[in-house]
Amino acid sequence: MNTKEKLVLSSLYLSQINGKTALEISKEKSTLSEEEFNSITEKLIQENLLENDSKILTETGRDSLKVVLAGGVFDIIHPGHIHTLNSAKKLGDVLVVVVATDNTAVKMKKREPLHSQEQRKELVESLTMVDLCLIGQEDDIFKTVNRVRPQIIALGYDQAHQEKFITEGCKKINLDAEVARLQSPIPDSSSSKIEKEYGESIHGI
């Protein structure tokens, strides 16, 4: 499968989650014309990667697209985040990022976030390596995992989630996902440290 075919396939996958049309998504990411998009779509249907009428990915089509899921609070975007998300994107074809809700952020960070969940979603969406950003679920993180159905779940070096917890949760929703623990080249770079050192000046902006 070439790059353009992968783009169309990933655009169709993302359109099933975020409500935009696949053509809109592909135009945001490339200069692919509508005629070329439709031509590639027909080819993917012939190859049994898409269902003919609905243009939904077949099981074969979905298996050929490697989706990576990452998550976090992302209240203060810093170099550690950029490296981690770039590393996550390199693991697959599509990177979906989940930002924690405001309530979850308070539980995790023991403080009110500087930015609301909608603002944090907008910040993460602006990063070029991110294909889709979602606001998480407070009661059950695996609701979002089940919605995305990733092949790989990427955890940051400092995220509290344990691999065993993620693996067992995925089994309950019949998902065989690999868990990848990513490392940061700047382990001292974290939102908590920035908040601790510059908290007063940040809040005063």
Sequence and secondary structure as in RCSB ss.txt:
>XXXX:A:sequence
MNTKEKLVLSSLYLSQINGKTALEISKEKSTLSEEEFNSITEKLIQENLLENDSKILTETGRDSLKVVLAGGVFD
IIHPGHIHTLNSAKKLGDVLVVVVATDNTAVKMKKREPLHSQEQRKELVESLTMVDLCLIGQEDDIFKTVNRVRP
QIIALGYDQAHQEKFITEGCKKINLDAEVARLQSPIPDSSSSKIEKEYGESIHGI
>XXXX:A:secstr
  HHHHHHHHHHHHHHHHSS HHHHHHHH    HHHHHHHHHHHHHTTSB TTT  B HHHHHTS EEEEEE  S
S  HHHHHHHHHHHTTSSEEEEEE  HHHHHHHHSS  SS HHHHHHHHHTSTT SEEEE  SS HHHHHHHH  
SEEEE TT    HHHHHHHHHHTT   EEEE   S TT  HHHHHHHHHHHHHT 
